[in-house]
Amino acid sequence: MSNPTATLNPDPTAPTTMAPPQPAPLTLPHLPQELLLHILAYLDIPDLLPLSRTSHLFRHLTLDPLLHVHRLHRASAALNHYIPLRPPLSQLLSSQIYITRTTMAARKLGRKLVGIRLNKRLRQRPSVEEMVQWGVLPRESREKPKWGRRLEIREAPTRAKVLGLRRFWEKVGSEGVPG
């Protein structure tokens, strides 16, 4: 005998109603390829690389020449818009945004010349003993510091520095600025 509670429809003559089938969720691989190419056209190359590694479909789409042609056209249109808006080179040079090789070499030479002048003046300054005798420094300054030892810095003679700068400028004239 059959169990009366096991039947779904107690009245066999009544029409059965079934719920309409629900559509499958729409995912990216189910979209048309033209739409996917349009979406991918807005991604940069560094973003396309990991996407191409996710599936065969996306690898095929990221290698599609039409995608890259569209990207190049978009980049060209952007450049055509922005190039006339850029400031002239003279303005960039005056505001020191663009620096030429000559300017870099001149700055380097200027720093070296300032270093030479400072070293000359430091050698000409009076010693600690002389400054103590004149009363500029207290007598305690003759003693060596307790927290460390004093290091003497030996500088190359000025003539050697000048010869080095001469070689530098000869090299710049023949090869360009060294890196």
N, CA and C atoms as an extended XYZ file, in Angstrom:
537
Properties=species:S:1:pos:R:3:atomname:S:1:resname:S:1:resid:I:1 pbc="F F F"
N         0.831       -1.156        0.000 N   MET     1
C         0.000        0.000        0.000 CA  MET     1
C         0.885        1.233        0.000 C   MET     1
N         0.360        2.230       -0.571 N   SER     2
C         1.135        3.469       -0.681 CA  SER     2
C         0.788        4.401        0.453 C   SER     2
N         1.722        5.175        0.795 N   ASN     3
C         1.572        6.132        1.886 CA  ASN     3
C         0.893        7.381        1.320 C   ASN     3
N        -0.250        7.808        1.897 N   PRO     4
C        -0.945        8.968        1.343 CA  PRO     4
C        -0.154       10.261        1.533 C   PRO     4
N         0.735       10.332        2.477 N   THR     5
C         1.507       11.565        2.681 CA  THR     5
C         2.663       11.660        1.702 C   THR     5
N         2.986       10.582        0.994 N   ALA     6
C         4.117       10.589        0.075 CA  ALA     6
C         3.740       11.196       -1.259 C   ALA     6
N         2.469       11.345       -1.569 N   THR     7
C         2.081       11.901       -2.858 CA  THR     7
C         2.197       13.412       -2.817 C   THR     7
N         2.662       13.970       -3.923 N   LEU     8
C         2.829       15.415       -3.997 CA  LEU     8
C         1.507       16.105       -4.314 C   LEU     8
N         0.795       15.556       -5.210 N   ASN     9
C        -0.466       16.158       -5.613 CA  ASN     9
C        -1.592       15.217       -5.187 C   ASN     9
N        -2.394       15.596       -4.172 N   PRO    10
C        -3.432       14.680       -3.720 CA  PRO    10
C        -4.510       14.458       -4.765 C   PRO    10
N        -4.730       15.450       -5.624 N   ASP    11
C        -5.764       15.308       -6.655 CA  ASP    11
C        -5.072       15.049       -7.987 C   ASP    11
N        -5.158       13.819       -8.506 N   PRO    12
C        -4.466       13.510       -9.752 CA  PRO    12
C        -5.065       14.228      -10.940 C   PRO    12
N        -6.255       14.757      -10.861 N   THR    13
C        -6.876       15.426      -11.998 CA  THR    13
C        -6.519       16.915      -12.045 C   THR    13
N        -5.957       17.445      -10.942 N   ALA    14
C        -5.600       18.868      -10.908 CA  ALA    14
C        -4.329       19.095      -11.739 C   ALA    14
N        -4.238       20.255      -12.426 N   PRO    15
C        -3.042       20.523      -13.246 CA  PRO    15
C        -1.822       20.783      -12.347 C   PRO    15
N        -0.694       20.315      -12.801 N   THR    16
C         0.544       20.515      -12.025 CA  THR    16
C         1.189       21.832      -12.442 C   THR    16
N         1.638       22.567      -11.465 N   THR    17
C         2.312       23.830      -11.756 CA  THR    17
C         3.784       23.680      -11.407 C   THR    17
N         4.606       23.995      -12.353 N   MET    18
C         6.047       23.927      -12.125 CA  MET    18
C         6.608       25.349      -12.185 C   MET    18
N         7.565       25.595      -11.349 N   ALA    19
C         8.200       26.914      -11.357 CA  ALA    19
C         9.032       27.064      -12.625 C   ALA    19
N         9.041       28.250      -13.216 N   PRO    20
C         9.843       28.428      -14.436 CA  PRO    20
C        11.321       28.236      -14.109 C   PRO    20
N        12.088       27.693      -15.020 N   PRO    21
C        13.518       27.464      -14.740 CA  PRO    21
C        14.236       28.809      -14.590 C   PRO    21
N        15.096       28.861      -13.611 N   GLN    22
C        15.860       30.084      -13.381 CA  GLN    22
C        17.066       30.110      -14.325 C   GLN    22
N        17.340       31.287      -14.892 N   PRO    23
C        18.486       31.351      -15.818 CA  PRO    23
C        19.801       31.174      -15.044 C   PRO    23
N        20.766       30.610      -15.733 N   ALA    24
C        22.085       30.420      -15.126 CA  ALA    24
C        22.720       31.797      -14.911 C   ALA    24
N        23.514       31.950      -13.858 N   PRO    25
C        24.145       33.253      -13.627 CA  PRO    25
C        25.068       33.608      -14.792 C   PRO    25
N        25.023       34.858      -15.192 N   LEU    26
C        25.820       35.325      -16.318 CA  LEU    26
C        27.240       35.637      -15.830 C   LEU    26
N        28.217       34.982      -16.422 N   THR    27
C        29.613       35.210      -16.053 CA  THR    27
C        30.357       35.754      -17.266 C   THR    27
N        31.555       36.234      -17.041 N   LEU    28
C        32.324       36.843      -18.126 CA  LEU    28
C        32.524       35.914      -19.324 C   LEU    28
N        32.877       34.661      -19.147 N   PRO    29
C        33.070       33.815      -20.324 CA  PRO    29
C        31.802       33.611      -21.158 C   PRO    29
N        30.636       33.894      -20.584 N   HIS    30
C        29.397       33.719      -21.331 CA  HIS    30
C        29.021       34.958      -22.132 C   HIS    30
N        29.734       36.062      -21.942 N   LEU    31
C        29.447       37.281      -22.706 CA  LEU    31
C        29.972       37.135      -24.129 C   LEU    31
N        29.394       37.875      -25.071 N   PRO    32
C        29.918       37.822      -26.445 CA  PRO    32
C        31.359       38.324      -26.507 C   PRO    32
N        32.123       37.755      -27.432 N   GLN    33
C        33.544       38.103      -27.520 CA  GLN    33
C        33.751       39.573      -27.889 C   GLN    33
N        32.867       40.148      -28.698 N   GLU    34
C        32.994       41.562      -29.062 CA  GLU    34
C        32.876       42.448      -27.826 C   GLU    34
N        31.946       42.095      -26.940 N   LEU    35
C        31.775       42.866      -25.713 CA  LEU    35
C        32.990       42.694      -24.802 C   LEU    35
N        33.511       41.484      -24.709 N   LEU    36
C        34.708       41.249      -23.892 CA  LEU    36
C        35.913       42.026      -24.430 C   LEU    36
N        36.064       42.064      -25.764 N   LEU    37
C        37.170       42.830      -26.349 CA  LEU    37
C        37.019       44.316      -26.044 C   LEU    37
N        35.798       44.814      -26.068 N   HIS    38
C        35.564       46.218      -25.743 CA  HIS    38
C        35.936       46.498      -24.279 C   HIS    38
N        35.594       45.588      -23.398 N   ILE    39
C        35.946       45.751      -21.974 CA  ILE    39
C        37.461       45.681      -21.789 C   ILE    39
N        38.102       44.717      -22.446 N   LEU    40
C        39.552       44.535      -22.302 CA  LEU    40
C        40.342       45.703      -22.887 C   LEU    40
N        39.749       46.450      -23.800 N   ALA    41
C        40.440       47.578      -24.411 CA  ALA    41
C        40.743       48.663      -23.380 C   ALA    41
N        40.042       48.684      -22.276 N   TYR    42
C        40.274       49.686      -21.240 CA  TYR    42
C        41.329       49.259      -20.221 C   TYR    42
N        41.840       48.045      -20.337 N   LEU    43
C        42.869       47.574      -19.411 CA  LEU    43
C        44.250       47.916      -19.945 C   LEU    43
N        45.175       48.124      -19.034 N   ASP    44
C        46.573       48.352      -19.417 CA  ASP    44
C        47.250       47.008      -19.628 C   ASP    44
N        48.399       47.050      -20.281 N   ILE    45
C        49.150       45.814      -20.563 CA  ILE    45
C        49.477       45.050      -19.276 C   ILE    45
N        49.941       45.707      -18.200 N   PRO    46
C        50.218       44.940      -16.977 CA  PRO    46
C        48.977       44.255      -16.401 C   PRO    46
N        47.783       44.757      -16.702 N   ASP    47
C        46.563       44.120      -16.226 CA  ASP    47
C        46.121       42.995      -17.154 C   ASP    47
N        46.458       43.104      -18.439 N   LEU    48
C        46.075       42.057      -19.394 CA  LEU    48
C        46.877       40.770      -19.174 C   LEU    48
N        48.117       40.899      -18.748 N   LEU    49
C        48.961       39.709      -18.573 CA  LEU    49
C        48.380       38.725      -17.558 C   LEU    49
N        48.044       39.147      -16.335 N   PRO    50
C        47.471       38.160      -15.405 CA  PRO    50
C        46.106       37.640      -15.870 C   PRO    50
N        45.347       38.488      -16.564 N   LEU    51
C        44.055       38.025      -17.076 CA  LEU    51
C        44.253       36.941      -18.121 C   LEU    51
N        45.278       37.070      -18.948 N   SER    52
C        45.521       36.071      -19.992 CA  SER    52
C        45.893       34.717      -19.405 C   SER    52
N        46.327       34.706      -18.167 N   ARG    53
C        46.723       33.452      -17.526 CA  ARG    53
C        45.566       32.755      -16.812 C   ARG    53
N        44.382       33.356      -16.825 N   THR    54
C        43.262       32.760      -16.092 CA  THR    54
C        42.541       31.684      -16.878 C   THR    54
N        42.418       31.849      -18.196 N   SER    55
C        41.722       30.822      -18.989 CA  SER    55
C        42.172       30.906      -20.441 C   SER    55
N        41.835       29.855      -21.181 N   HIS    56
C        42.188       29.818      -22.607 CA  HIS    56
C        41.449       30.919      -23.367 C   HIS    56
N        40.203       31.158      -23.014 N   LEU    57
C        39.406       32.190      -23.676 CA  LEU    57
C        40.059       33.568      -23.504 C   LEU    57
N        40.428       33.901      -22.282 N   PHE    58
C        41.022       35.211      -22.047 CA  PHE    58
C        42.415       35.306      -22.665 C   PHE    58
N        43.133       34.198      -22.726 N   ARG    59
C        44.433       34.227      -23.413 CA  ARG    59
C        44.228       34.530      -24.885 C   ARG    59
N        43.243       33.879      -25.488 N   HIS    60
C        42.931       34.109      -26.901 CA  HIS    60
C        42.518       35.572      -27.118 C   HIS    60
N        41.694       36.110      -26.228 N   LEU    61
C        41.210       37.476      -26.384 CA  LEU    61
C        42.311       38.511      -26.155 C   LEU    61
N        43.189       38.279      -25.185 N   THR    62
C        44.245       39.265      -24.918 CA  THR    62
C        45.306       39.279      -26.009 C   THR    62
N        45.396       38.217      -26.791 N   LEU    63
C        46.343       38.182      -27.902 CA  LEU    63
C        45.714       38.632      -29.214 C   LEU    63
N        44.441       38.969      -29.193 N   ASP    64
C        43.725       39.382      -30.403 CA  ASP    64
C        44.286       40.703      -30.925 C   ASP    64
N        44.681       40.753      -32.194 N   PRO    65
C        45.232       41.999      -32.742 CA  PRO    65
C        44.231       43.158      -32.732 C   PRO    65
N        42.953       42.868      -32.860 N   LEU    66
C        41.950       43.937      -32.839 CA  LEU    66
C        41.949       44.681      -31.510 C   LEU    66
N        42.183       43.956      -30.434 N   LEU    67
C        42.239       44.581      -29.117 CA  LEU    67
C        43.366       45.614      -29.076 C   LEU    67
N        44.523       45.236      -29.559 N   HIS    68
C        45.678       46.127      -29.482 CA  HIS    68
C        45.589       47.265      -30.497 C   HIS    68
N        44.959       47.026      -31.635 N   VAL    69
C        44.726       48.113      -32.589 CA  VAL    69
C        43.831       49.168      -31.951 C   VAL    69
N        42.780       48.725      -31.279 N   HIS    70
C        41.864       49.659      -30.608 CA  HIS    70
C        42.593       50.431      -29.510 C   HIS    70
N        43.448       49.735      -28.749 N   ARG    71
C        44.198       50.398      -27.683 CA  ARG    71
C        45.146       51.454      -28.271 C   ARG    71
N        45.806       51.135      -29.403 N   LEU    72
C        46.720       52.086      -30.033 CA  LEU    72
C        45.975       53.310      -30.559 C   LEU    72
N        44.787       53.096      -31.137 N   HIS    73
C        43.992       54.230      -31.612 CA  HIS    73
C        43.599       55.139      -30.452 C   HIS    73
N        43.207       54.520      -29.333 N   ARG    74
C        42.817       55.316      -28.166 CA  ARG    74
C        44.008       56.097      -27.608 C   ARG    74
N        45.180       55.461      -27.561 N   ALA    75
C        46.382       56.142      -27.071 CA  ALA    75
C        46.779       57.272      -28.024 C   ALA    75
N        46.651       57.046      -29.313 N   SER    76
C        46.986       58.075      -30.294 CA  SER    76
C        46.059       59.276      -30.156 C   SER    76
N        44.783       59.025      -29.937 N   ALA    77
C        43.832       60.132      -29.755 CA  ALA    77
C        44.163       60.919      -28.493 C   ALA    77
N        44.549       60.233      -27.435 N   ALA    78
C        44.904       60.919      -26.190 CA  ALA    78
C        46.162       61.760      -26.392 C   ALA    78
N        47.152       61.221      -27.096 N   LEU    79
C        48.376       61.980      -27.352 CA  LEU    79
C        48.104       63.201      -28.218 C   LEU    79
N        47.271       63.038      -29.236 N   ASN    80
C        46.941       64.172      -30.098 CA  ASN    80
C        46.262       65.286      -29.306 C   ASN    80
N        45.553       64.929      -28.263 N   HIS    81
C        44.896       65.928      -27.426 CA  HIS    81
C        45.888       66.603      -26.477 C   HIS    81
N        46.801       65.825      -25.870 N   TYR    82
C        47.662       66.361      -24.813 CA  TYR    82
C        48.967       66.980      -25.313 C   TYR    82
N        49.471       66.585      -26.474 N   ILE    83
C        50.750       67.123      -26.949 CA  ILE    83
C        50.694       68.637      -27.150 C   ILE    83
N        49.652       69.200      -27.743 N   PRO    84
C        49.634       70.672      -27.876 CA  PRO    84
C        49.565       71.398      -26.526 C   PRO    84
N        49.136       70.717      -25.478 N   LEU    85
C        48.996       71.356      -24.170 CA  LEU    85
C        50.299       71.398      -23.381 C   LEU    85
N        51.306       70.648      -23.811 N   ARG    86
C        52.547       70.606      -23.041 CA  ARG    86
C        53.300       71.924      -23.186 C   ARG    86
N        54.065       72.309      -22.156 N   PRO    87
C        54.815       73.565      -22.228 CA  PRO    87
C        56.027       73.414      -23.149 C   PRO    87
N        56.496       74.529      -23.716 N   PRO    88
C        57.676       74.441      -24.589 CA  PRO    88
C        58.934       74.104      -23.785 C   PRO    88
N        59.943       73.630      -24.491 N   LEU    89
C        61.187       73.208      -23.854 CA  LEU    89
C        61.860       74.366      -23.114 C   LEU    89
N        61.777       75.569      -23.661 N   SER    90
C        62.403       76.723      -23.004 CA  SER    90
C        61.793       76.964      -21.624 C   SER    90
N        60.478       76.762      -21.497 N   GLN    91
C        59.839       76.942      -20.193 CA  GLN    91
C        60.263       75.842      -19.222 C   GLN    91
N        60.383       74.612      -19.709 N   LEU    92
C        60.832       73.512      -18.858 CA  LEU    92
C        62.271       73.742      -18.389 C   LEU    92
N        63.118       74.254      -19.276 N   LEU    93
C        64.504       74.529      -18.890 CA  LEU    93
C        64.576       75.652      -17.875 C   LEU    93
N        63.763       76.697      -18.054 N   SER    94
C        63.819       77.822      -17.125 CA  SER    94
C        63.298       77.447      -15.743 C   SER    94
N        62.344       76.515      -15.685 N   SER    95
C        61.828       76.090      -14.378 CA  SER    95
C        62.588       74.886      -13.834 C   SER    95
N        63.664       74.494      -14.514 N   GLN    96
C        64.557       73.413      -14.113 CA  GLN    96
C        63.842       72.073      -13.958 C   GLN    96
N        62.834       71.858      -14.788 N   ILE    97
C        62.179       70.553      -14.818 CA  ILE    97
C        62.946       69.636      -15.759 C   ILE    97
N        63.374       70.176      -16.887 N   TYR    98
C        64.160       69.420      -17.852 CA  TYR    98
C        65.599       69.883      -17.735 C   TYR    98
N        66.504       68.971      -17.494 N   ILE    99
C        67.907       69.318      -17.301 CA  ILE    99
C        68.723       68.621      -18.382 C   ILE    99
N        69.517       69.385      -19.102 N   THR   100
C        70.342       68.818      -20.158 CA  THR   100
C        71.609       68.211      -19.563 C   THR   100
N        72.326       67.472      -20.374 N   ARG   101
C        73.580       66.869      -19.915 CA  ARG   101
C        74.597       67.950      -19.558 C   ARG   101
N        74.589       69.021      -20.334 N   THR   102
C        75.519       70.114      -20.059 CA  THR   102
C        75.225       70.733      -18.697 C   THR   102
N        73.933       70.909      -18.391 N   THR   103
C        73.552       71.476      -17.102 CA  THR   103
C        73.981       70.556      -15.971 C   THR   103
N        73.800       69.250      -16.146 N   MET   104
C        74.206       68.303      -15.111 CA  MET   104
C        75.720       68.353      -14.904 C   MET   104
N        76.484       68.417      -16.000 N   ALA   105
C        77.944       68.473      -15.886 CA  ALA   105
C        78.367       69.776      -15.221 C   ALA   105
N        77.694       70.887      -15.554 N   ALA   106
C        78.044       72.168      -14.939 CA  ALA   106
C        77.746       72.154      -13.445 C   ALA   106
N        76.641       71.548      -13.054 N   ARG   107
C        76.322       71.448      -11.618 CA  ARG   107
C        77.373       70.621      -10.885 C   ARG   107
N        77.773       69.510      -11.503 N   LYS   108
C        78.774       68.648      -10.881 CA  LYS   108
C        80.095       69.395      -10.722 C   LYS   108
N        80.494       70.122      -11.760 N   LEU   109
C        81.724       70.901      -11.696 CA  LEU   109
C        81.611       71.984      -10.632 C   LEU   109
N        80.462       72.650      -10.557 N   GLY   110
C        80.264       73.690       -9.551 CA  GLY   110
C        80.403       73.155       -8.145 C   GLY   110
N        79.838       71.982       -7.894 N   ARG   111
C        79.960       71.377       -6.560 CA  ARG   111
C        81.415       71.044       -6.241 C   ARG   111
N        82.139       70.561       -7.242 N   LYS   112
C        83.548       70.228       -7.002 CA  LYS   112
C        84.361       71.488       -6.718 C   LYS   112
N        84.085       72.559       -7.444 N   LEU   113
C        84.817       73.803       -7.196 CA  LEU   113
C        84.497       74.371       -5.822 C   LEU   113
N        83.265       74.295       -5.396 N   VAL   114
C        82.902       74.749       -4.054 CA  VAL   114
C        83.634       73.915       -3.013 C   VAL   114
N        83.737       72.621       -3.246 N   GLY   115
C        84.468       71.745       -2.327 CA  GLY   115
C        85.932       72.127       -2.229 C   GLY   115
N        86.522       72.478       -3.367 N   ILE   116
C        87.933       72.894       -3.357 CA  ILE   116
C        88.097       74.172       -2.542 C   ILE   116
N        87.231       75.136       -2.759 N   ARG   117
C        87.320       76.408       -2.021 CA  ARG   117
C        87.138       76.191       -0.523 C   ARG   117
N        86.156       75.356       -0.158 N   LEU   118
C        85.939       75.094        1.263 CA  LEU   118
C        87.155       74.430        1.895 C   LEU   118
N        87.753       73.474        1.209 N   ASN   119
C        88.931       72.805        1.752 CA  ASN   119
C        90.088       73.777        1.940 C   ASN   119
N        90.259       74.706        0.998 N   LYS   120
C        91.312       75.718        1.138 CA  LYS   120
C        91.073       76.561        2.376 C   LYS   120
N        89.848       77.009        2.534 N   ARG   121
C        89.535       77.874        3.670 CA  ARG   121
C        89.626       77.123        4.996 C   ARG   121
N        89.255       75.855        4.997 N   LEU   122
C        89.366       75.076        6.228 CA  LEU   122
C        90.824       74.902        6.636 C   LEU   122
N        91.726       74.761        5.665 N   ARG   123
C        93.144       74.633        5.986 CA  ARG   123
C        93.723       75.949        6.492 C   ARG   123
N        93.121       77.069        6.083 N   GLN   124
C        93.634       78.378        6.487 CA  GLN   124
C        93.089       78.826        7.841 C   GLN   124
N        92.100       78.162        8.353 N   ARG   125
C        91.526       78.591        9.624 CA  ARG   125
C        92.542       78.370       10.751 C   ARG   125
N        92.421       79.140       11.810 N   PRO   126
C        93.369       78.983       12.922 CA  PRO   126
C        93.131       77.671       13.668 C   PRO   126
N        94.173       77.183       14.294 N   SER   127
C        94.065       75.940       15.050 CA  SER   127
C        93.310       76.184       16.353 C   SER   127
N        92.951       75.095       17.022 N   VAL   128
C        92.236       75.193       18.294 CA  VAL   128
C        93.100       75.911       19.326 C   VAL   128
N        94.417       75.616       19.360 N   GLU   129
C        95.314       76.249       20.322 CA  GLU   129
C        95.356       77.760       20.126 C   GLU   129
N        95.419       78.195       18.869 N   GLU   130
C        95.440       79.633       18.590 CA  GLU   130
C        94.139       80.296       19.038 C   GLU   130
N        93.020       79.613       18.803 N   MET   131
C        91.731       80.187       19.190 CA  MET   131
C        91.579       80.241       20.711 C   MET   131
N        92.195       79.280       21.419 N   VAL   132
C        92.180       79.312       22.884 CA  VAL   132
C        93.031       80.476       23.367 C   VAL   132
N        94.201       80.703       22.734 N   GLN   133
C        95.066       81.815       23.113 CA  GLN   133
C        94.389       83.166       22.894 C   GLN   133
N        93.613       83.272       21.842 N   TRP   134
C        92.916       84.530       21.556 CA  TRP   134
C        91.686       84.716       22.440 C   TRP   134
N        91.269       83.660       23.135 N   GLY   135
C        90.106       83.750       24.007 CA  GLY   135
C        88.789       83.487       23.302 C   GLY   135
N        88.855       82.936       22.113 N   VAL   136
C        87.627       82.626       21.372 CA  VAL   136
C        87.007       81.339       21.894 C   VAL   136
N        87.839       80.337       22.181 N   LEU   137
C        87.375       79.048       22.685 CA  LEU   137
C        87.818       78.880       24.137 C   LEU   137
N        87.063       78.124       24.947 N   PRO   138
C        87.498       77.863       26.323 CA  PRO   138
C        88.671       76.879       26.334 C   PRO   138
N        89.401       76.841       27.450 N   ARG   139
C        90.575       75.973       27.569 CA  ARG   139
C        90.205       74.493       27.457 C   ARG   139
N        88.978       74.130       27.847 N   GLU   140
C        88.570       72.722       27.791 CA  GLU   140
C        88.533       72.182       26.362 C   GLU   140
N        88.441       73.059       25.391 N   SER   141
C        88.343       72.581       24.008 CA  SER   141
C        89.667       72.010       23.506 C   SER   141
N        90.799       72.238       24.260 N   ARG   142
C        92.076       71.628       23.882 CA  ARG   142
C        92.059       70.131       24.095 C   ARG   142
N        91.278       69.681       25.061 N   GLU   143
C        91.235       68.253       25.379 CA  GLU   143
C        90.517       67.500       24.268 C   GLU   143
N        90.946       66.270       24.088 N   LYS   144
C        90.289       65.433       23.088 CA  LYS   144
C        88.919       65.030       23.624 C   LYS   144
N        87.950       64.904       22.750 N   PRO   145
C        86.613       64.522       23.218 CA  PRO   145
C        86.622       63.123       23.827 C   PRO   145
N        85.855       62.950       24.890 N   LYS   146
C        85.814       61.670       25.587 CA  LYS   146
C        84.954       60.646       24.851 C   LYS   146
N        84.033       61.115       24.062 N   TRP   147
C        83.089       60.207       23.415 CA  TRP   147
C        83.611       59.601       22.128 C   TRP   147
N        84.756       60.000       21.673 N   GLY   148
C        85.296       59.400       20.455 CA  GLY   148
C        86.610       60.026       20.094 C   GLY   148
N        87.242       59.499       19.086 N   ARG   149
C        88.511       60.078       18.689 CA  ARG   149
C        88.310       60.968       17.461 C   ARG   149
N        89.172       61.873       17.327 N   ARG   150
C        89.086       62.821       16.240 CA  ARG   150
C        89.797       62.226       15.024 C   ARG   150
N        89.141       62.265       13.900 N   LEU   151
C        89.732       61.739       12.678 CA  LEU   151
C        90.246       62.887       11.837 C   LEU   151
N        91.425       62.730       11.323 N   GLU   152
C        91.967       63.744       10.437 CA  GLU   152
C        91.664       63.317        9.006 C   GLU   152
N        91.114       64.252        8.271 N   ILE   153
C        90.768       63.976        6.880 CA  ILE   153
C        91.849       64.565        6.000 C   ILE   153
N        92.469       63.700        5.228 N   ARG   154
C        93.520       64.163        4.338 CA  ARG   154
C        92.904       64.414        2.975 C   ARG   154
N        93.089       65.581        2.471 N   GLU   155
C        92.562       65.963        1.167 CA  GLU   155
C        93.678       65.904        0.134 C   GLU   155
N        93.280       65.646       -1.093 N   ALA   156
C        94.249       65.677       -2.179 CA  ALA   156
C        94.663       67.130       -2.400 C   ALA   156
N        95.900       67.364       -2.815 N   PRO   157
C        96.331       68.734       -3.083 CA  PRO   157
C        95.442       69.381       -4.142 C   PRO   157
N        95.338       70.698       -4.075 N   THR   158
C        94.456       71.438       -4.978 CA  THR   158
C        94.853       71.219       -6.427 C   THR   158
N        96.140       71.166       -6.707 N   ARG   159
C        96.589       70.988       -8.088 CA  ARG   159
C        96.088       69.659       -8.653 C   ARG   159
N        96.117       68.598       -7.823 N   ALA   160
C        95.633       67.296       -8.272 CA  ALA   160
C        94.139       67.355       -8.575 C   ALA   160
N        93.390       68.121       -7.774 N   LYS   161
C        91.959       68.253       -8.031 CA  LYS   161
C        91.699       68.983       -9.330 C   LYS   161
N        92.462       70.025       -9.572 N   VAL   162
C        92.287       70.790      -10.811 CA  VAL   162
C        92.611       69.912      -12.008 C   VAL   162
N        93.700       69.115      -11.913 N   LEU   163
C        94.030       68.214      -13.012 CA  LEU   163
C        92.923       67.184      -13.218 C   LEU   163
N        92.330       66.716      -12.115 N   GLY   164
C        91.218       65.767      -12.238 CA  GLY   164
C        90.028       66.397      -12.938 C   GLY   164
N        89.743       67.652      -12.624 N   LEU   165
C        88.638       68.347      -13.286 CA  LEU   165
C        88.947       68.583      -14.763 C   LEU   165
N        90.197       68.849      -15.072 N   ARG   166
C        90.566       69.043      -16.475 CA  ARG   166
C        90.323       67.750      -17.254 C   ARG   166
N        90.737       66.622      -16.683 N   ARG   167
C        90.500       65.322      -17.338 CA  ARG   167
C        89.007       65.072      -17.485 C   ARG   167
N        88.235       65.439      -16.447 N   PHE   168
C        86.787       65.271      -16.502 CA  PHE   168
C        86.200       66.028      -17.687 C   PHE   168
N        86.578       67.302      -17.869 N   TRP   169
C        86.016       68.097      -18.955 CA  TRP   169
C        86.492       67.613      -20.312 C   TRP   169
N        87.731       67.105      -20.393 N   GLU   170
C        88.187       66.533      -21.656 CA  GLU   170
C        87.379       65.293      -22.008 C   GLU   170
N        87.070       64.500      -20.993 N   LYS   171
C        86.268       63.297      -21.216 CA  LYS   171
C        84.844       63.664      -21.613 C   LYS   171
N        84.265       64.682      -20.981 N   VAL   172
C        82.923       65.140      -21.317 CA  VAL   172
C        82.884       65.621      -22.766 C   VAL   172
N        83.924       66.339      -23.156 N   GLY   173
C        83.969       66.850      -24.533 CA  GLY   173
C        84.057       65.751      -25.555 C   GLY   173
N        84.713       64.657      -25.234 N   SER   174
C        84.891       63.588      -26.214 CA  SER   174
C        83.797       62.530      -26.160 C   SER   174
N        83.262       62.211      -24.977 N   GLU   175
C        82.299       61.112      -24.834 CA  GLU   175
C        80.929       61.545      -24.387 C   GLU   175
N        80.786       62.646      -23.753 N   GLY   176
C        79.536       63.013      -23.104 CA  GLY   176
C        79.698       62.852      -21.614 C   GLY   176
N        78.615       63.084      -20.887 N   VAL   177
C        78.663       63.039      -19.424 CA  VAL   177
C        78.802       61.599      -18.955 C   VAL   177
N        79.786       61.298      -18.085 N   PRO   178
C        79.900       59.925      -17.570 CA  PRO   178
C        78.769       59.613      -16.610 C   PRO   178
N        78.323       58.347      -16.587 N   GLY   179
C        77.193       57.938      -15.727 CA  GLY   179
C        77.582       57.644      -14.400 C   GLY   179
